[in-house]
Amino acid sequence: MALPRTLILGGARSGKSTRAEQLLGGYADVLYVATGGTRDGDPEWAQRVGLHRERRPASWRTAETCDLEGVLRDTADPAPVLIDCLGLWLTTVMDECDAWDDAAWAAGGERAVGLRCAALAGAWGSTGRQVIAVSNEVGMGVVPATAAGRRFRDTLGRLNMTVADASEQVLLVVAGQVVTVKPAA
């Protein structure tokens, strides 16, 4: 059984989503929040989404949204929440803030992204819902070649730290193996 707030980190294809689903496997009703959106004309993305859907119990509900603060503040829905994933959420936020562009980043994009991350972290820390968030651990790999790539890596790293601080449990998944980073009290 999952704790009120659990953050699961890992690299690409590490098994982090599968582990999150396993932690909530005993629940008939789970709200699965998919932050990836659709990518028209990308068959590989569609295949990934399809595999995730096939793996989940039919009784679980799916919400495709990046309004994570709204989901976390919703007290009318008692179902546990699985958010997959914070990295894709941040990608959308950076798109919306035009934060990939160096000039836009310097002209207010950094502040706008920071405010969105702070709002999400605040909602995470104050939610009464049982919630698991999946996020990419991007700080262990190659240094991105572009300023925008480094900006994303650094911003996600800071977001992960803030969410981890407000979580009762933090897990790291490496090659399908779970390492406890922050044990449940």
C-alpha positions as CSV (number, residue, x, y, z in Angstrom):
1,M,0.0,0.0,0.0
2,A,1.3,3.4,-0.9
3,L,1.8,6.3,1.5
4,P,0.1,9.6,1.2
5,R,2.9,11.2,-1.0
6,T,5.4,9.0,-2.8
7,L,7.9,10.2,-5.5
8,I,9.4,7.6,-7.8
9,L,12.5,8.6,-9.7
10,G,14.4,6.8,-12.5
11,G,15.9,7.0,-15.9
12,A,14.2,6.3,-19.2
13,R,12.8,2.8,-19.4
14,S,14.0,2.0,-15.8
15,G,10.6,0.6,-14.7
16,K,9.5,3.6,-12.6
17,S,6.0,3.7,-14.0
18,T,5.5,0.0,-13.6
19,R,6.6,0.2,-10.0
20,A,4.1,3.1,-9.4
21,E,1.3,1.0,-10.8
22,Q,2.3,-1.9,-8.7
23,L,2.1,0.2,-5.5
24,L,-1.5,1.1,-6.3
25,G,-2.4,-2.4,-7.7
26,G,-4.6,-3.2,-4.8
27,Y,-7.0,-0.3,-5.5
28,A,-10.0,-0.8,-7.8
29,D,-10.3,3.0,-8.4
30,V,-7.2,5.0,-9.2
31,L,-7.0,8.3,-11.1
32,Y,-4.1,7.9,-13.5
33,V,-3.0,11.4,-14.6
34,A,-1.1,11.3,-17.9
35,T,0.8,14.5,-18.5
36,G,2.3,13.5,-21.9
37,G,-0.5,14.7,-24.1
38,T,-0.8,13.5,-27.7
39,R,1.8,13.8,-30.4
40,D,0.1,13.6,-33.7
41,G,2.1,11.8,-36.3
42,D,4.4,10.1,-33.8
43,P,3.7,6.3,-34.0
44,E,6.4,5.5,-31.4
45,W,4.8,7.8,-28.9
46,A,1.4,6.3,-29.6
47,Q,2.8,2.8,-29.0
48,R,4.3,3.9,-25.6
49,V,1.0,5.3,-24.5
50,G,-0.8,2.2,-25.7
51,L,1.5,-0.1,-23.6
52,H,0.9,2.0,-20.5
53,R,-2.9,1.8,-21.0
54,E,-2.8,-2.0,-21.6
55,R,-0.9,-2.5,-18.3
56,R,-3.4,-0.6,-16.1
57,P,-6.5,-2.2,-14.6
58,A,-9.6,-1.5,-16.6
59,S,-11.3,0.0,-13.5
60,W,-8.7,2.8,-13.3
61,R,-9.7,6.2,-14.7
62,T,-7.4,8.3,-16.9
63,A,-7.2,12.1,-17.0
64,E,-4.9,13.6,-19.6
65,T,-4.1,16.9,-18.0
66,C,-1.3,19.1,-16.8
67,D,-3.5,20.8,-14.2
68,L,-1.7,18.9,-11.4
69,E,-2.5,21.6,-8.8
70,G,-6.2,21.1,-9.5
71,V,-6.0,17.4,-9.2
72,L,-4.0,17.6,-6.0
73,R,-6.5,20.1,-4.5
74,D,-9.6,18.1,-5.4
75,T,-11.1,16.8,-2.2
76,A,-14.3,15.5,-3.7
77,D,-12.5,12.5,-5.3
78,P,-11.2,10.1,-2.7
79,A,-9.3,7.9,-5.2
80,P,-5.5,7.6,-5.1
81,V,-3.7,9.5,-7.8
82,L,-0.8,8.3,-10.0
83,I,0.9,11.2,-11.9
84,D,3.0,10.1,-14.8
85,C,5.2,12.1,-15.1
86,L,6.6,15.4,-13.7
87,G,9.2,15.6,-16.5
88,L,6.5,15.6,-19.2
89,W,4.5,18.2,-17.1
90,L,7.6,20.4,-17.0
91,T,8.1,20.1,-20.8
92,T,4.5,21.4,-21.3
93,V,5.1,24.2,-18.8
94,M,8.3,25.2,-20.6
95,D,6.5,25.1,-23.9
96,E,3.7,27.3,-22.5
97,C,6.3,29.8,-21.1
98,D,8.4,29.7,-24.3
99,A,11.3,28.8,-22.0
100,W,13.3,26.9,-24.5
101,D,14.3,30.2,-26.2
102,D,17.2,31.8,-24.5
103,A,15.9,35.4,-24.9
104,A,12.4,34.4,-23.7
105,W,14.0,32.6,-20.7
106,A,15.9,35.7,-19.7
107,A,12.9,38.0,-20.4
108,G,10.6,36.3,-17.8
109,G,10.4,32.7,-18.9
110,E,12.6,31.6,-16.0
111,R,10.4,33.4,-13.5
112,A,7.2,32.0,-15.1
113,V,8.5,28.5,-15.0
114,G,9.7,28.9,-11.4
115,L,6.2,30.1,-10.3
116,R,4.5,27.1,-11.9
117,C,7.0,24.7,-10.2
118,A,6.4,26.5,-6.9
119,A,2.6,26.2,-7.3
120,L,2.9,22.5,-8.1
121,A,5.2,21.9,-5.1
122,G,2.9,23.8,-2.8
123,A,-0.1,21.7,-4.0
124,W,1.9,18.5,-3.6
125,G,3.0,19.5,0.0
126,S,-0.6,20.3,1.1
127,T,-2.6,17.6,-0.6
128,G,-4.6,15.3,1.5
129,R,-4.9,12.8,-1.3
130,Q,-2.8,9.6,-1.6
131,V,-0.6,10.3,-4.5
132,I,2.4,8.8,-6.4
133,A,4.3,10.9,-8.8
134,V,6.8,9.5,-11.3
135,S,9.6,11.7,-12.5
136,N,12.8,11.4,-14.5
137,E,16.1,11.5,-12.7
138,V,18.0,13.4,-15.4
139,G,21.0,14.6,-13.3
140,M,23.0,11.3,-13.6
141,G,23.5,11.3,-17.4
142,V,25.3,13.2,-20.1
143,V,25.4,17.0,-19.7
144,P,23.0,18.3,-22.3
145,A,24.7,20.0,-25.3
146,T,22.3,22.9,-25.4
147,A,21.4,25.7,-23.0
148,A,17.8,24.7,-23.2
149,G,18.6,21.1,-22.4
150,R,20.6,22.1,-19.4
151,R,17.8,24.5,-18.3
152,F,15.3,21.6,-18.4
153,R,17.7,19.3,-16.5
154,D,18.4,21.8,-13.8
155,T,14.7,22.9,-13.4
156,L,13.5,19.3,-13.2
157,G,16.3,18.5,-10.7
158,R,15.1,21.4,-8.5
159,L,11.5,20.4,-8.8
160,N,12.3,16.8,-7.9
161,M,14.2,18.0,-4.8
162,T,11.2,20.1,-3.7
163,V,8.7,17.3,-4.2
164,A,11.0,14.8,-2.5
165,D,11.3,17.0,0.5
166,A,7.5,17.1,0.9
167,S,7.1,13.4,0.3
168,E,6.8,10.7,2.9
169,Q,8.6,8.2,0.7
170,V,11.1,8.5,-2.3
171,L,12.1,5.6,-4.4
172,L,14.7,5.3,-7.2
173,V,14.2,2.7,-9.9
174,V,17.4,1.5,-11.6
175,A,17.2,-1.4,-14.2
176,G,13.8,-2.4,-12.7
177,Q,15.2,-2.6,-9.2
178,V,13.8,-0.3,-6.5
179,V,16.2,1.5,-4.1
180,T,14.7,3.4,-1.2
181,V,16.0,6.9,-1.1
182,K,13.7,8.2,1.7
183,P,12.1,5.5,3.7
184,A,8.6,5.7,5.0
185,A,8.5,6.8,8.6
